[in-house]
Amino acid sequence: MSDKTGIDWTEAFANADFIPGGMEFPPRWAKEAQDFRDWVSDHEAYDYQELSYGDHQRQCLDLFVPKTGAKGLVVFVHGGFWLAFDKSSWSHLAKGALLNGWAVALPSYILAPEATIPAITKQIGQAITLAAQKVAGPINLTGHSAGGHLVSRMICKDSPLPTEVQSRIKKTISISGLHDLRPLQLAKMNENLKLTPDSASAESAYLNEAIEGSDILCWVGAAERPEFLRQSSLLAEKWAMQGTKTGLYFAEGKHHFDVVEDLCNPDSDLVSNLIGDTA
């Protein structure tokens, strides 16, 4: 569907059709995630457990921990336009932070259309609150695509997080995040997202303000679709003007599906920015 600008918003948010071998990524992610869980299970230095933060079968998270104690907590929230995937496809992305001594939580959540985006935001708040009860120390958040939206919402002034959890958040990285949801009303996927003018505005971090003291980095692949480049620039520039500590980074050569892969590498720039000096 197009608006008066002539932009086809369904096409603007499409990714797989514009990435060589795009449909091969999801099964590869699932295999790498399972292999990582198997590796952790067999490793004497690490462990993981599944925890429930609600009554629905999707309201659960995997928590990966160093057995000798964690420097703090990293939370990764998956993407999929709030419509697809669960934690089981992303476990391997915990590796970089885990090998640096951090605990890592990866939540699943009830997807649209069963849940609205405002309800999903609340679920992520519940998941992070539970993980924060299990791991002491600083909390750093990251998420990809729709997950980038969800972690940026955690540091908005109307965050669903309790104040004591908010105060522990030291760094947020929105990877290819969606920060202005209003154009999604004109995309075909809104048949399932069911965004309204009110909910699209309320759920847009771009139209909100950050909690005082927040520190966010908008990280996006330089080879991504123009709309994803725009979405990252929007939030970084707007929140910087409001006095929030922000950063904007274009990862050279990376597209929407491989931009998250550096979370697996304990020595990558992405992991370094995520855990930095916040321990």
N, C-alpha and C positions, 0 to 999 in steps of 0.2 A: 504494500500500500504506500502511495506517495502523498506528500503534503504539497502545499502551495509552492514550495521551493523546487519541486520536482524530484526530490530524493526518494528513492525506493528504500524504505526503512527495513523491510525484510531482508533485502540484499545487503544493506549497510552493516547489519549485525551478523551476516553469514560468515563462517570461517572455513569449514571443512572443504567447501567447493573451491576455495582459493589457495589451498595448501596442497602441494604435491603429496600424494599418498595420505591425504587427510583422514580417510576412514580407517587407516591402519593404526592410528594412534590409540584409540580406546582399548582394543584388546592387548596392545603392548603395555599400556599403563597397568592394566589388571594383572598381567603376568609379572611385571616388575614389582608390583605391590605385594603380590603373594610371595614371591621369592624373598623380598625383604622381611616379611613377617616370619618366614621360615628361618631366615638367618638370625633374626633377633631371638627367636625361640631357642635356638641352639647355641647362643652366645653366652658365655659366662658373665659378661660385664653388663648386659642389657636385659630388659624384660618389657613385656607389654601386657595390658589387660583391657578388656572391654567393660565400660561403665555405662549405666543408663541414667539419663538426666530427665526422663519423662516416661509416660506409660506406653506410648506408641513404639512399635518395633524399630522405627527409624530414629527415635530419639535416644541415640547412644553415641559413644565416642570411643576411639582407641587411644590409650595413653601409653606412650613409649617412654621408658625411664632408664637412666643409668643406675645400676644397683648400688653404687657408692654414694648416691645423692646427686641432686641436680642443681645447676647454677641458677636455674629459673625455668620458666614455662614459655614455650613457643606454642601458639595455636595456629594451625593451618585450616582454612575453610575452603572447601572445593567449589568449583564452578559448575557450569552446565545450564546456565540461564534459569536457575531455580527449578529446572524441570527434569534434570537427569543426574545420574551418578549417585554414589554414596562413598563413604570413607574407604571402602575396600579397594578402590582403584587408585588410591593416592598414598598408601603407606610409605612407599619408597622416598617420598619427598620429605620424610622426617629425618632421613639419614644425615644430612649435613649438620643440622643443629644437634642431633643426638650425639654424633661423634665429637662434637665440641662440648659435651657435658650438659646439655640442656634436655629437659623433658619436653616431649612434643605430643600435643593432643590434636586429633583429627576427628571432628564430629560429622555424623550424618544428620540429616534433618528431614522432616516431612516436606515433600516437594509440592509445587503447584501442579495441577489445580486444587489438589486436596487442601493445601495451605496457601493462604495469600502471602505476598511478600512481607507485609507488616508482621504477620504471624511467624514467618521464617526468621525475621530479625529478632523477635523475642526468643525463639528457640536457640539461636546462637548465643544470646545473652545467658540463657539457662545453662548451655553446655560449657561456656567459658567459666561461669560461676562455679560449676561443679569441679572442673579441672583446677581452678584456683584454690579450691579447698584441699586438693590432693597434693599440690606442689607449692612450696613456699618460694618467696623471692620475686624478682621482677617478672613481668609478663610482656611478651612481644607477640604481636599479631601479624599474620599474613594470610592472604587469600587470593585466589585467581579468578578473574572474570566476575561472575556473580558473587564469588567468594570475596573478591576485592571490595565489591559494594558492601557486603555484610560486615567485613572488619572495619571499613571506614565508618559505618553506622555505629559501631561500638564506641567510637570516640566523639560522636556528635553530642551536643548539649542535651538531647533527649534520649541518650543512650539507655538501653534496658539494663545495663549492668549496675549492680550496687556500687555506691560511692567507694567502699573499701576495695573493690576490685578495680574500678576506674583508676584509682590512685596508684596502683601497681603497674599500669601499662606505661612502658617507657618508649616503645617504638612500634609503629604500624607500617607495614609495606603492602600497598594495594597493587597487585600484579595484574596489569591489563584490566583494571577494575572499571565497573560501570557506576558512574557517579551522578549522572543526570538521567533519570528514568523516563522523563516525559516523552522522548521520541519512541520509546518502546510501545507506547499506546497505538502507534501507527504500523507496527510490525505484526505479521501474522501470528507470532507466538503469543500475542496478547489475548488470543482466544482462550488460552490456558492460564496466562499470568493474571488476567482480569484486573489490570491496573486501571484506575480511574484518575481523572485529573487531580483529585485530592490525594489519593494514595501515592501516585507517581511523584508528586511534589514533596509530600511528607517523607518519602523514602529516598529522596535524592540528597546525598551528602553535600552536593554542590549548592543546594538551596538552604543548607543548615549551617551551623557554626560548630567549630571543634571545641571540645572541652579545653579549658585553660591548661597550658603546659604540654599539649599534645605534640607529637613529632611524627609526621607521616612522609613517606617516600612513595611517589607514584612511579612504578617501574613498568615499562611497556616495551614490547619488541619493536624495533625500528622497522621491521618488515610487516607489521600488522596492518589491518584494514584502517583506512583513514578515520573511521568513527571511533575506534579504540584509541588511536593517538589523540584525538580530540578530547575524549572522555578523561584521559589522564591529565592532559594539559589544563582542562577546565578546573579540576579540583585543586591541583597544585597552585595555580595562579590565584584562584579565588581565595583559598584559605591563607595563602601568603599575604594577600592584601589585608586580611583580617588579623594578621599578627601571629598566625600559627607557624611553627617551624615546619617547613615543607621542602621537598626535593622532587625533581622530575628527572628520570633517567630513561634514555632510549637504548635498549640493549641491541647492539649492532648485529644484524643478520638474523635476529630471532623473530619468529612468527607466533601466532596466538597459542599454538600447541606445544612448541618447544621452549617457550620463554620461561617456563617453570622448572625446567630440568636442572638448572644450577642449584636448586635447593637440595639436590642429592649430593652435591660436592662440598665437603666440609671446608675446602679452601677457596671456594668461589667468592666473587665480589658480592653476589646476592646474599649468601649466607653471612658474610662479614658485615654487610649493612644491617642484616636482620638481628644479629646477636651483638655486634659491635662492642661498645664499652658499657653495656647496660647491666652486666652481672655485678 
